Amino acid sequence: MHIRFDVPADPAYPGRVAAALSSVRLRRFGYIGAVLAAVGVIGFAVSRGFSWGDRISPLCLTLVVAGLLSMLYAPWVRWRARRRSGRYAVEGAYDITDDNIMMRSGSESGGIAWDGVTQVRDTPEFWIVYVGRMPATVIPRHLMSAEDAETLRAYLAGRGLLRP
């Protein structure tokens, strides 16, 4: 297998990459925030029926506010990443073989050996490549030809890396 494709200098592309990578890492903040907000609302509702409710209400309100802020943290980080990464738009390329993924962006280049990849997750726009438990890079499907994308999908499935 040998797949090669170019990445144009699109100002929106680095932001989409940053959003895809950060969404994986920041998903837990949404879950934690939902739990905190739910506990705060339940505690606030239950405390209204008891005499000690006046002492517990500030704690419940704090839990609700902390939960909402935690749920808003991930969208805020993605928005900042998109806003700041527009200036990083440079031409690049991917060169994917049976041995590794080589990426070039401007004058920088780097690679990841397939032996170090633990899984690849499928998203609507990218394949997110994991090394260990951390997302390391993305492979943009929309920049590949349909034949190359299907070849890579078959390769990933054959190695047992592709996870839905």
N, C-alpha and C positions, 0 to 999 in steps of 0.2 A: 504494500500500500504506500502510495506517495500522493499526498494532497497538498497543494500549494494555492494560496489565495491572498490577495492584497486587502488591506484595510485603508480606506480613504481617510483623508484628514477632515473628518466630520466633527464639528465642535460638540455635537450632542452625543457622540459615541462614547467618550470617556465617562460621561455622566451616567449613561445606561449601564456601563460595566460596573461603575462604583455602586449604583443602586442594586444591581443583581448580587454583587458580592456582599454588600452590607445587609441586604434583606435576610440573608442566611444567618448572619451573626446576630442580628438584632431582633429576630422573631421572638425570642424568649421574653424580651421586655414587654411586648404586647400581652403575652400570656400572664406574666407576673402582674402587670397593671390591671388586667381584667379581674384576677383573683383578689387583689387588694381593694379594688373598687367594690366588688361584690360583697366582700367581708365587711367593708365600711357601711354599705347601704343596709345590709342585714343587721349589723350591730346597731345602727341608728334606729331602724324600725323596731327592733326588739327592746331597745333601751327606753323608748317612749312610754312603755307600760309599767316601768318600775320607778321607784323613788330615787334610785341612784343613777337614773338616766341622764341627769344634768351633768354629772361628773364624767360620764362615758361619751357623751355627744361630741366633745372636742376631739377625742381620739378617733371616733368614727369619721368625722369630717376630715381629719388629717389623712386617714386611710383612703378615703374617696379621692381627695386631691392628689395624693401620691400615686394612686392607681391611674388617674387620668393623665398625669404628667408622664408616667412610665409608658403609657400607651401612645402618647404623642412624641416620645423620644425618637423612635425609629423613623417616622416620617420626617422629622426635623433633620436628623442626620442625613437621610437620603437627599433631602432638598439642598442641604449645604454641600453635599458631595457633588451633586449635579451642577450647582451654581459655580463652585470653585474649579471643577475639572474641565470646563470649557476651554480654558487657556492651554490645556495639554494636548490639544488636537494636532497630531502629526501623522504622517503616513506610516504605515507599518505593513507587516505581512506575517502569515502563519505558514509553517512548513511542517506538516505532520507525516511521520513515517511509522513503520512498525516498531521502531525503537523509542521514539520520543516526539515531543511537541516542541518545536522551536518557534519563538516569537521574536519579532523585531518591531521596534517602535522608535522611529527617528534614528538616532545613532546608538540606541541601547538594544541589546538582544539578550535573550535568556532561553532556557529550555527546561523541560520536565521530562524525565524518563518515565515510560509507561510502567516500569517495575515499581516506581514509587507512588503511583496513583492507586488510591484505595477504592474510590468510587467516582462515578460521574452522574450528576443529577440533570434531568431534563427540565428546562423551563421553556416558556413560549419563544424566547429569542435566543437563548444561549444553552450550551452544555456547560455546567459548572463542574470544574475538575477539582477533586479533593486530594490532598496529600495528607495522610493521617485523617484527623477529624476537621481540619481547616480547609476552607475553599482557597485554592491556590491561584487559579486563573479561570478564564472563560474561553469557550470556543464559539464564536458567533456563527450560528447556522445561516442567517439571512445573507451573509456575504459569500457563502459557498454555493457551488452549483448543486442542483438536486441530486445528481449522480454521486458527487463527492460526499454529500451529507448522508446519503444512503449507505455508501461504502464505509464511512466512519461509524455510522450507527451499527452496522453489521459487525465491524471490528470490535466495538465496545461491548456489544452483546456477547460476542464470542469469547471475550476475555472475562465476562461476568462483571464488568464495571458499571454498566448502565443500570441506574435505578430510576424508577418512575417518580 
